[in-house]
């Protein structure tokens, strides 16, 4: 299928989503991989993981308009080798999402709403956060919280963050799309973020830049 969403968000930020419908050989044929990248790819045992890896590289090339190489630090945070933009990556089932920020740091999370997230709610929902009492909307509301905290975790470089203690999402009424406020409070101080969210069938997408 390829790119199903590509948005310019302003101020040098871009967002793209790739739907994986291609097979391994087709995706790989779209790329010019370095020998080290081929070694990494062939080292994955899981076929789905190989497709995810290939789709990320195919999508970043589309968004950048050129061949771009992704590297990772010791915390598995991605970077572009040429440092031309900040980058955040998320994938779930058949979708891969990437956010780029030329001048700003970025964080994105994409989740397929599959499991009973209420069973792990006490791990990431704190006492200052409010979840709707509506049985119909409760799971969706919790997924927005989870994805928002994942996006904040990524924009904070995956360091010094406990989802329950350090991240708080301000009360909001869940809609199909909208904006929410998030606060990071850790050893680096207190910082506030505005996050955007969007529902896509049974997926939830949340992103932020600052």
C-alpha positions as CSV (number, residue, x, y, z in Angstrom):
1,X,0.0,0.0,0.0
2,X,2.7,2.4,0.9
3,X,2.2,5.9,2.3
4,X,-1.4,6.5,3.6
5,X,-0.8,9.7,5.5
6,X,1.8,12.5,5.0
7,X,1.3,15.8,6.8
8,X,3.4,18.9,7.0
9,X,2.7,20.2,10.5
10,X,4.6,23.4,10.2
11,X,7.8,24.7,11.7
12,X,9.8,22.0,10.0
13,X,7.8,19.1,11.4
14,X,6.4,16.3,9.2
15,X,4.4,13.1,9.9
16,X,4.0,10.0,7.8
17,X,2.3,6.6,8.0
18,X,3.1,3.6,5.9
19,X,0.7,0.6,5.6
20,X,2.6,-2.6,5.1
21,X,0.9,-4.7,2.5
22,X,4.1,-5.5,0.5
23,X,6.1,-8.7,0.9
24,X,9.7,-8.9,2.1
25,X,11.3,-8.9,-1.4
26,X,9.2,-6.0,-2.7
27,X,10.0,-3.8,0.3
28,X,13.7,-4.6,0.2
29,X,13.8,-3.8,-3.5
30,X,12.8,-0.2,-2.7
31,X,16.0,0.4,-0.7
32,X,19.7,0.7,-1.3
33,X,21.1,-0.8,1.9
34,X,24.6,-0.7,3.3
35,X,26.3,-4.0,4.1
36,X,25.9,-3.3,7.8
37,X,22.2,-2.7,7.4
38,X,21.8,-5.9,5.4
39,X,23.5,-7.7,8.3
40,X,21.1,-6.1,10.8
41,X,18.1,-7.0,8.7
42,X,19.1,-10.6,8.2
43,X,19.8,-10.9,11.9
44,X,16.1,-10.6,12.7
45,X,14.5,-14.0,13.2
46,X,10.9,-12.7,13.1
47,X,9.5,-12.1,9.6
48,X,7.2,-9.3,10.9
49,X,10.1,-7.5,12.5
50,X,11.9,-7.6,9.1
51,X,8.9,-6.0,7.4
52,X,8.7,-3.3,10.1
53,X,12.4,-2.5,9.7
54,X,12.2,-2.3,6.0
55,X,9.0,-0.2,6.1
56,X,10.7,2.3,8.5
57,X,13.5,2.8,6.0
58,X,11.2,3.1,3.0
59,X,9.0,5.6,4.8
60,X,11.9,7.8,5.9
61,X,13.3,7.9,2.4
62,X,9.9,9.0,1.1
63,X,9.6,11.7,3.8
64,X,13.1,13.0,3.3
65,X,13.0,12.7,-0.5
66,X,16.4,11.0,-0.5
67,X,18.2,7.9,0.9
68,X,18.5,8.4,4.6
69,X,20.2,6.2,7.2
70,X,18.9,5.7,10.7
71,X,21.1,4.9,13.6
72,X,20.4,4.2,17.3
73,X,22.0,5.1,20.6
74,X,22.4,2.8,23.6
75,X,18.8,3.6,24.7
76,X,17.5,2.5,21.3
77,X,16.6,6.1,20.4
78,X,16.7,6.7,16.7
79,X,18.7,9.4,14.9
80,X,19.4,10.3,11.3
81,X,23.0,9.7,10.5
82,X,23.3,13.2,8.9
83,X,21.5,14.9,11.9
84,X,19.3,16.8,9.5
85,X,16.2,16.3,11.6
86,X,15.0,14.9,14.9
87,X,13.1,11.6,14.4
88,X,10.6,9.5,16.3
89,X,9.3,6.1,15.1
90,X,6.4,3.9,16.1
91,X,4.9,0.8,14.5
92,X,1.9,-1.4,15.4
93,X,0.7,-4.4,13.4
94,X,0.5,-3.3,9.7
95,X,1.4,0.4,10.2
96,X,4.6,2.3,10.6
97,X,4.7,5.9,11.6
98,X,7.5,8.5,11.6
99,X,7.7,12.0,12.8
100,X,10.5,14.4,11.8
101,X,11.4,17.7,13.3
102,X,13.9,19.8,11.5
103,X,14.2,22.4,14.3
104,X,12.2,20.7,17.2
105,X,12.4,17.5,19.1
106,X,9.5,15.1,18.4
107,X,7.7,12.1,19.8
108,X,5.1,9.8,18.2
109,X,3.3,6.7,19.2
110,X,0.9,4.5,17.2
111,X,-1.0,1.6,18.9
112,X,-3.5,-1.0,17.7
113,X,-6.1,-1.2,20.4
114,X,-6.2,-4.9,21.0
115,X,-5.7,-5.9,24.6
116,X,-7.6,-5.0,27.8
117,X,-5.5,-2.1,28.7
118,X,-7.4,-1.6,32.0
119,X,-5.5,-4.6,33.4
120,X,-2.2,-2.6,33.3
121,X,-3.8,0.9,34.0
122,X,-2.3,1.0,37.5
123,X,1.1,0.9,36.0
124,X,0.8,4.2,34.1
125,X,-2.3,6.1,35.3
126,X,-1.7,8.3,38.4
127,X,-4.0,9.9,41.0
128,X,-4.1,13.2,39.2
129,X,-5.4,11.8,36.0
130,X,-9.1,11.3,35.1
131,X,-10.5,8.5,33.0
132,X,-14.1,8.5,31.8
133,X,-16.6,6.3,33.5
134,X,-18.3,5.4,30.2
135,X,-17.7,1.7,29.6
136,X,-17.9,2.4,25.8
137,X,-15.1,5.1,25.9
138,X,-13.0,3.9,28.8
139,X,-10.6,1.7,26.9
140,X,-10.1,4.3,24.2
141,X,-9.5,7.0,26.8
142,X,-6.8,4.8,28.5
143,X,-5.1,4.2,25.1
144,X,-4.9,7.9,24.5
145,X,-3.1,8.3,27.9
146,X,-0.8,5.4,27.1
147,X,0.2,6.7,23.6
148,X,0.6,10.2,24.9
149,X,3.0,9.0,27.6
150,X,4.9,7.0,25.0
151,X,5.2,10.1,22.9
152,X,6.5,12.1,25.9
153,X,8.9,9.3,26.8
154,X,10.4,9.5,23.3
155,X,10.6,13.3,23.1
156,X,12.4,13.2,26.5
157,X,15.1,10.8,25.0
158,X,13.8,7.8,26.9
159,X,15.6,8.9,30.1
160,X,14.6,9.4,33.7
161,X,10.9,8.7,33.0
162,X,8.5,6.6,35.0
163,X,5.1,6.6,33.2
164,X,3.1,6.8,36.4
165,X,5.3,9.1,38.5
166,X,6.8,11.5,36.0
167,X,4.1,11.9,33.3
168,X,0.7,13.4,33.8
169,X,-2.0,13.9,31.2
170,X,-4.5,16.7,32.0
171,X,-8.2,15.8,32.1
172,X,-9.9,15.8,28.7
173,X,-12.9,14.4,27.0
174,X,-11.9,11.8,24.3
175,X,-13.0,12.6,20.8
176,X,-12.0,11.0,17.4
177,X,-9.2,13.6,17.3
178,X,-8.1,16.5,19.4
179,X,-5.4,18.1,21.6
180,X,-4.3,17.3,25.1
181,X,-1.9,18.7,27.6
182,X,0.9,16.6,29.2
183,X,3.4,17.4,31.9
184,X,6.8,15.9,32.5
185,X,8.1,16.2,36.0
186,X,11.5,14.5,36.7
187,X,15.0,15.2,37.8
188,X,15.4,17.6,34.8
189,X,12.6,19.8,36.0
190,X,9.0,20.4,35.0
191,X,8.0,20.8,31.3
192,X,4.6,21.1,29.6
193,X,3.7,19.7,26.2
194,X,0.8,20.0,23.8
195,X,0.0,16.7,22.1
196,X,-2.3,15.9,19.2
197,X,-4.2,12.7,18.9
198,X,-6.2,11.0,16.1
199,X,-8.2,7.8,15.9
200,X,-7.9,5.6,12.8
201,X,-10.4,2.8,13.0
202,X,-8.9,0.6,15.8
203,X,-5.6,2.5,16.0
204,X,-4.7,5.5,18.0
205,X,-2.0,8.0,17.0
206,X,-0.5,10.6,19.3
207,X,2.3,13.0,18.5
208,X,4.1,16.1,19.9
209,X,6.9,18.4,19.0
210,X,8.7,21.1,21.0
